[in-house]
């Protein structure tokens, strides 16, 4: 498989002084690792973040149901949190 890497991004990072370290790190990864491995790592990180967010949503939903069952007056505050969370 051949992957097209946007060279302009790396050139832009090189031109910006505060990102010079990031640019060097990207070049190091490209030289030392295979592109497929880097993309696989990125995919796995995104997948882990996605699972974490789903679990957080489930936790908040279960907590909201529990609060409604207990009849606490602050339940409307948690509804607002759920709405903003999505």
N, C-alpha and C positions, 0 to 999 in steps of 0.2 A: 504494500500500500504506500502511496505517496501522499504526503500531507503538505499543503501550502501554508507556509508560515508567513504571516504579515511582517515583512522586513521593515516596513515603515514604522511599525510600533517600536521595534528595537532601536531604529535610528532616532526616533523621537525621544526615547528614554535616554539614549546616549547624549543627546543634546541638552537635556535637562540635568543640571548639576546634581540636584538632590536625589535623583534616581540613578546615579552612576553605579552605585553599589548593586542595585536591583538589575541593572543592565549586565553587569559583570556576572552576576549569579545566573541569569538566564543563559548567557553565552556558555558559562561553565556547564550548565545542565545539558545544553544542546550538544556540547562537545563530548561529554562523558556518558550521557545516557542516550538510549534510543527514544525517538519521538513517541513510539507506541507506548513505552513505559510511562513517559510523562503524561500522556493523555489518559492512560489508565489510572494513574494516581489522581489526576484532576477529577475524573469521573467518580472514583471511589470516595473522594472527599465530598463532592456534591451529593452523592447518594447518602453518605453518613449524615450530612447536615439535613437532608430531606427527612430521613427517618427520625432524627432528633426533633425536628419541628412537628412532625406528625404526633410523636409521643407527647410533646408539650401541649398540643391541642387537645389530645385525649385526656391528659391530666387536668387541664383547665375545665373541660366539659364535665368530667366526673366530679370535680370540686364544686362546680356550679350546681349540678344536680343534688349533691349532698347538702349544699347551703339551702336550696329550695326545700328539701325534705325537712331540714331542721327549723325552717321558718325564721331565719335571721333577717333582720330589717335591712342589712347592707347588701342584699342580693342584687339590687339594681346596679350597684357599683361594679359587681363582677360581670354583669351583662355588658356594661360599657367596655370593660377590659376585653371581653371576648370579641366584641364588635371591632374594636380597634386592632386586635391581634390579627384578624383576618385581613 
